[in-house]
Amino acid sequence: MQPRVPLSVHVIGSRAAGGAERFYIRLVNALASRNTQTLAISQPDSMVGASLAPGVCQQRVPMRGIWDLWGARRIGQIIRARQPAIVQTYMGRATRLTRLTKAAGPVHVARLGGYYDLKGYRHAHAWVGNTRGIRDYLLERGLPESRVFYIGNFVEIPLPGPADENQQLRADLGIPQTASVLLTVARLHPNKGISDLLQAYARVRQMNQVRDTRLVVVGSGPLEAALREETESLGLGGFVHWQGWQADPAPYYRAADVFICPSRHEPLGNVILEAWSHGLPVLCTETNGGKELVKEGETGWLVPVEDPAALAGKLAWLLAAPEETRQRVGGAGQAVVRGQFNEGTVVDQYLDMYERLRGGVAGRAASTEGQ
């Protein structure tokens, strides 16, 4: 069977292990599984390459910054040698280092997962945002409507874990079998609001009527030492479990009772989709992504950004609510993933976009660069 797109090249320059990187891995693997020739370009020391499927063709290119002339030259050499139909770049570094001519040749698609300064993106031929809000942001800044797209992320509906997995994980962490597990998965960065969550959790633990709980934090980042110190100062030392970055966080999702996304800034919130895929009730802040994804009381609950008191109040209410409430809302979130954010739907949307761009970007010669 002929592939819908002869070859697509996917370039990512980040080393961090965040939502963008996990989506890159999912999308590239999914495209490769569709009989679509795919080449992945990533940093030599990035975790991305090790996580790609064995059949995915890869090349490693050092990308030391947005002005790395050697990296830009090497990316250009690979693209000229392989002659792909599509070159898709992810985030700022890879996009700035990928410079294609406006004449006939590969179509450069810049994928944006945030509200970035477009100075380093306008040279692309087309743009795709992973939220409607980002798409609107691109249009408001003058990019041509015919080449601006919205395609959401996707996550997989996970398979059940081993029968004794939950019990064993709790035993390994020292969590009582009767305690409710609160989970957050995030890079330990100021934008993720983990300090707000710790302050909220300290308030919840002081409420005598609330059931016994433990907080599990999956992720690493520059604030880890400071957050651990804050945990101790709040008297939470025995109740917060720091698990670092996990290549496969699924066992933690399966062990959790409630998922919390306390971000201060979140364009989408891939972890919300991951939590929904496991059928977890989600409590999140009113970030751009949270407000776009979550329907209050139907698929989750929203609280103001940077408001530990409000977060504590809603969390205490949620823990005291009937189990049926949490199951209903978690199930509704999982239904959203199955219907809108599933692999088949999203990959089809990308392939449709690639086909449309291959046939209709003759007008890309009228570049938007410099607008």
C-alpha distance (Angstrom), angle and dihedral (degrees) to the residues before:
residue distance angle dihedral
M1 . . .
Q2 3.80 . .
P3 3.82 114.2 .
R4 3.80 115.6 -116.5
V5 3.81 90.1 -128.4
P6 3.85 119.1 32.4
L7 3.82 96.2 -142.6
S8 3.78 135.3 -15.5
V9 3.80 124.0 -166.8
H10 3.81 119.1 -153.3
V11 3.81 118.7 -160.8
I12 3.81 124.8 -167.8
G13 3.78 124.5 169.6
S14 3.79 104.7 -176.4
R15 3.78 125.7 104.5
A16 3.81 97.8 -164.0
A17 3.79 120.7 106.1
G18 3.78 101.1 -127.8
G19 3.77 141.6 127.7
A20 3.82 94.8 -74.9
E21 3.78 91.5 53.8
R22 3.80 93.1 47.5
F23 3.80 90.6 50.2
Y24 3.82 91.0 48.3
I25 3.80 89.1 55.0
R26 3.80 92.8 47.8
L27 3.80 94.9 47.2
V28 3.81 96.6 45.3
N29 3.80 91.6 47.3
A30 3.81 91.2 47.2
L31 3.81 93.2 49.1
A32 3.79 90.8 49.1
S33 3.81 90.4 51.3
R34 3.84 89.0 55.7
N35 3.81 93.1 66.0
T36 3.80 88.1 -101.4
Q37 3.79 114.7 141.0
T38 3.77 106.1 -121.7
L39 3.79 133.3 -177.6
A40 3.80 119.5 -166.2
I41 3.81 119.4 -156.3
S42 3.80 116.1 -168.5
Q43 3.79 141.8 146.2
P44 3.83 117.8 -71.1
D45 3.81 92.5 -120.8
S46 3.82 97.7 39.1
M47 3.79 121.7 118.8
V48 3.80 88.5 -135.7
G49 3.79 96.3 81.9
A50 3.79 94.8 50.7
S51 3.80 90.5 52.2
L52 3.80 97.7 52.4
A53 3.80 120.9 102.0
P54 3.84 114.9 -90.6
G55 3.82 92.9 -112.9
V56 3.81 95.5 56.2
C57 3.80 113.6 107.6
Q58 3.81 110.3 -127.8
Q59 3.77 140.6 -172.6
R60 3.79 124.5 -173.5
V61 3.79 118.9 -142.4
P62 3.82 124.8 177.1
M63 3.82 109.1 -125.0
R64 3.78 105.7 -173.5
G65 3.78 97.0 176.4
I66 3.78 144.2 -36.3
W67 3.83 91.3 -72.2
D68 3.82 97.0 47.8
L69 3.81 100.8 134.7
W70 3.79 93.4 -175.7
G71 3.80 91.5 52.6
A72 3.81 91.5 47.8
R73 3.80 91.1 48.8
R74 3.81 92.4 49.1
I75 3.82 92.8 49.2
G76 3.81 89.0 50.3
Q77 3.81 91.7 50.0
I78 3.80 91.9 52.4
I79 3.80 92.6 48.5
R80 3.81 93.1 48.3
A81 3.80 91.0 48.6
R82 3.80 95.7 47.6
Q83 3.83 99.0 37.1
P84 3.82 97.2 -152.5
A85 3.79 124.3 -170.3
I86 3.82 93.1 -134.1
V87 3.80 133.4 27.6
Q88 3.80 111.9 -168.4
T89 3.79 119.3 -170.7
Y90 3.78 127.2 -164.3
M91 3.82 122.6 -145.1
G92 3.77 129.5 -24.5
R93 3.78 108.2 -54.1
A94 3.80 97.5 50.4
T95 3.80 91.9 42.2
R96 3.79 94.8 51.2
L97 3.81 92.1 47.3
T98 3.81 93.2 50.4
R99 3.79 110.8 80.0
L100 3.81 118.2 171.0
T101 3.79 128.0 178.5
K102 3.78 120.0 -108.5
A103 3.80 92.2 -126.4
A104 3.81 122.4 95.8
G105 3.77 110.5 -55.6
P106 3.80 138.3 81.7
V107 3.78 118.2 -1.7
H108 3.81 111.7 -126.0
V109 3.81 111.9 -141.6
A110 3.81 116.1 -172.2
R111 3.80 113.2 -155.8
L112 3.81 115.4 -153.6
G113 3.77 125.5 -164.8
G114 3.80 95.9 177.7
Y115 3.79 146.9 31.3
Y116 3.79 95.6 -84.8
D117 3.79 131.7 170.4
L118 3.80 101.9 -93.5
K119 3.80 95.1 -145.0
G120 3.80 90.3 100.8
Y121 3.81 95.3 41.3
R122 3.81 106.8 49.2
H123 3.81 94.0 86.3
A124 3.81 90.6 67.9
H125 3.81 119.6 98.2
A126 3.82 96.4 -132.5
W127 3.79 138.4 7.4
V128 3.80 134.1 -146.3
G129 3.80 125.0 -167.0
N130 3.78 122.7 -163.5
T131 3.82 93.4 -139.2
R132 3.78 133.9 45.2
G133 3.79 88.0 -122.1
I134 3.81 92.0 58.7
R135 3.80 91.1 47.0
D136 3.81 89.9 53.0
Y137 3.82 90.1 46.9
L138 3.82 90.0 55.2
L139 3.79 92.6 49.0
E140 3.79 92.7 47.4
R141 3.80 88.6 56.8
G142 3.76 93.7 57.1
L143 3.79 105.5 -96.8
P144 3.83 112.0 147.7
E145 3.79 113.9 -93.4
S146 3.81 93.1 -138.0
R147 3.80 90.4 63.0
V148 3.80 101.7 38.9
F149 3.80 117.0 91.0
Y150 3.78 140.6 -179.9
I151 3.80 117.0 -144.6
G152 3.79 119.5 160.7
N153 3.77 127.2 -141.1
F154 3.77 122.9 -99.5
V155 3.77 134.7 -143.1
E156 3.77 130.6 -170.2
I157 3.78 123.9 -111.1
P158 3.81 99.2 -117.9
L159 3.75 126.7 -127.3
P160 3.82 117.7 -119.2
G161 3.78 115.1 -89.2
P162 3.81 126.9 -126.8
A163 3.80 114.2 -59.0
D164 3.81 93.6 -111.6
E165 3.82 96.7 38.8
N166 3.81 97.3 104.1
Q167 3.78 93.6 45.9
Q168 3.81 92.1 47.1
L169 3.81 93.9 47.7
R170 3.78 91.8 50.6
A171 3.79 90.2 48.7
D172 3.81 91.6 49.6
L173 3.82 91.2 51.3
G174 3.79 95.7 40.7
I175 3.80 93.3 -116.9
P176 3.82 115.5 150.8
Q177 3.79 113.5 -116.0
T178 3.81 89.4 -124.8
A179 3.82 96.4 52.6
S180 3.81 122.2 101.0
V181 3.80 112.6 -119.9
L182 3.81 117.5 -136.7
L183 3.80 112.8 -163.2
T184 3.77 135.6 -163.4
V185 3.81 125.1 175.5
A186 3.78 114.3 -164.6
R187 3.75 147.9 125.7
L188 3.79 107.2 -96.1
H189 3.79 95.0 -114.9
P190 3.84 130.4 127.5
N191 3.83 91.4 -106.7
K192 3.80 90.9 62.9
G193 3.81 95.8 63.5
I194 3.80 97.6 -138.0
S195 3.81 90.8 148.0
D196 3.82 88.7 57.4
L197 3.80 89.1 51.4
L198 3.81 92.5 50.6
Q199 3.81 91.0 51.4
A200 3.79 90.8 47.8
Y201 3.79 92.0 47.8
A202 3.81 91.1 51.1
R203 3.82 88.4 55.7
V204 3.80 91.9 48.8
R205 3.78 92.8 51.7
Q206 3.80 89.4 54.9
M207 3.81 90.6 58.8
N208 3.79 104.8 93.7
Q209 3.79 95.0 -159.7
V210 3.82 93.3 59.9
R211 3.80 118.7 96.0
D212 3.80 123.1 -110.2
T213 3.80 111.8 -78.2
R214 3.79 143.2 176.5
L215 3.80 127.0 -157.3
V216 3.81 118.8 -139.4
V217 3.81 118.3 -163.9
V218 3.81 117.0 -163.8
G219 3.79 113.6 -169.9
S220 3.78 144.9 61.4
G221 3.77 135.4 -132.5
P222 3.79 147.8 127.9
L223 3.82 95.8 -58.0
E224 3.79 96.7 54.5
A225 3.81 97.1 105.3
A226 3.82 93.1 45.2
L227 3.80 92.5 47.2
R228 3.79 92.3 49.5
E229 3.80 88.8 51.2
E230 3.80 90.4 49.3
T231 3.80 89.5 50.4
E232 3.79 90.5 57.6
S233 3.80 93.4 45.0
L234 3.82 89.6 53.8
G235 3.79 91.3 52.3
L236 3.80 92.8 -113.2
G237 3.79 98.4 119.1
G238 3.80 95.9 119.8
F239 3.79 95.8 39.4
V240 3.82 104.8 52.4
H241 3.81 119.3 71.4
W242 3.82 117.0 -160.6
Q243 3.80 110.8 -155.8
G244 3.80 103.1 172.4
W245 3.77 124.0 -142.6
Q246 3.80 113.7 -25.3
A247 3.80 123.7 -160.4
D248 3.80 86.9 -152.4
P249 3.82 113.1 27.7
A250 3.83 92.5 172.2
P251 3.84 95.5 106.9
Y252 3.81 89.4 57.0
Y253 3.79 92.5 49.8
R254 3.80 89.8 49.3
A255 3.81 91.3 50.7
A256 3.82 94.6 48.4
D257 3.79 128.7 97.1
V258 3.83 98.3 -168.5
F259 3.81 131.4 19.9
I260 3.82 120.0 -147.4
C261 3.81 126.2 -164.0
P262 3.85 105.6 -174.6
S263 3.82 96.8 172.4
R264 3.78 123.0 156.9
H265 3.81 91.0 -158.4
E266 3.81 123.1 21.6
P267 3.82 121.8 153.6
L268 3.82 91.2 -170.0
G269 3.78 117.3 -14.2
N270 3.79 107.2 -134.6
V271 3.80 88.8 -171.6
I272 3.81 89.1 64.2
L273 3.80 88.7 60.2
E274 3.80 90.5 46.4
A275 3.80 91.5 51.1
W276 3.80 91.0 47.6
S277 3.79 90.5 50.6
H278 3.82 87.0 61.3
G279 3.80 91.9 48.0
L280 3.81 93.7 -111.9
P281 3.80 123.6 155.0
V282 3.81 108.1 -116.2
L283 3.79 128.1 -143.5
C284 3.79 112.0 -173.3
T285 3.77 143.4 159.2
E286 3.79 125.7 -101.4
T287 3.79 96.6 -97.3
N288 3.80 120.4 146.2
G289 3.78 90.1 -96.6
G290 3.78 95.0 42.8
K291 3.79 92.6 52.2
E292 3.81 92.4 46.7
L293 3.80 94.8 49.1
V294 3.81 107.1 33.4
K295 3.79 125.8 69.2
E296 3.80 106.7 -156.7
G297 3.79 111.7 -108.9
E298 3.81 92.5 -3.8
T299 3.80 106.5 68.9
G300 3.80 99.0 3.5
W301 3.79 144.7 -38.9
L302 3.80 131.6 -84.6
V303 3.81 130.5 -150.0
P304 3.83 130.8 179.8
V305 3.79 118.6 -82.8
E306 3.83 117.1 -99.0
D307 3.81 93.7 8.6
P308 3.82 109.3 124.6
A309 3.82 91.8 175.5
A310 3.81 92.4 56.5
L311 3.79 91.1 44.1
A312 3.81 91.0 50.8
G313 3.79 92.5 48.5
K314 3.80 94.3 50.9
L315 3.80 92.4 43.4
A316 3.81 91.7 51.4
W317 3.81 89.5 49.1
L318 3.80 91.4 49.1
L319 3.80 93.2 50.0
A320 3.81 90.3 50.3
A321 3.82 93.4 46.7
P322 3.81 120.1 100.9
E323 3.79 115.6 -84.5
E324 3.80 87.7 -119.2
T325 3.82 89.7 64.6
R326 3.79 93.1 55.0
Q327 3.81 92.2 44.6
R328 3.80 93.1 48.3
V329 3.79 94.2 50.7
G330 3.80 93.2 42.6
G331 3.79 89.8 50.4
A332 3.80 91.2 49.9
G333 3.80 89.9 53.3
Q334 3.79 90.9 50.3
A335 3.82 89.1 51.8
V336 3.82 89.2 55.2
V337 3.80 90.0 54.1
R338 3.80 92.0 48.4
G339 3.80 91.9 49.2
Q340 3.81 104.6 37.7
F341 3.79 112.9 8.6
N342 3.80 101.2 44.5
E343 3.79 124.7 126.1
G344 3.80 97.3 -113.3
T345 3.80 95.2 52.5
V346 3.81 96.4 44.7
V347 3.82 96.2 44.0
D348 3.81 89.9 49.6
Q349 3.81 88.8 52.2
Y350 3.81 91.3 52.4
L351 3.80 92.8 48.1
D352 3.81 90.6 47.4
M353 3.81 89.4 51.4
Y354 3.81 92.0 49.0
E355 3.81 91.9 50.6
R356 3.79 92.0 47.7
L357 3.79 92.2 49.1
R358 3.79 93.8 47.3
G359 3.78 89.5 54.1
G360 3.76 100.6 37.9
V361 3.78 112.8 31.0
A362 3.76 95.2 91.2
G363 3.77 82.6 112.0
R364 3.78 91.3 62.9
A365 3.80 88.1 94.6
A366 3.79 84.6 79.6
S367 3.77 89.5 75.0
T368 3.78 123.3 -159.8
E369 3.79 90.8 -148.4
G370 3.76 110.5 127.2
Q371 3.81 95.8 22.4
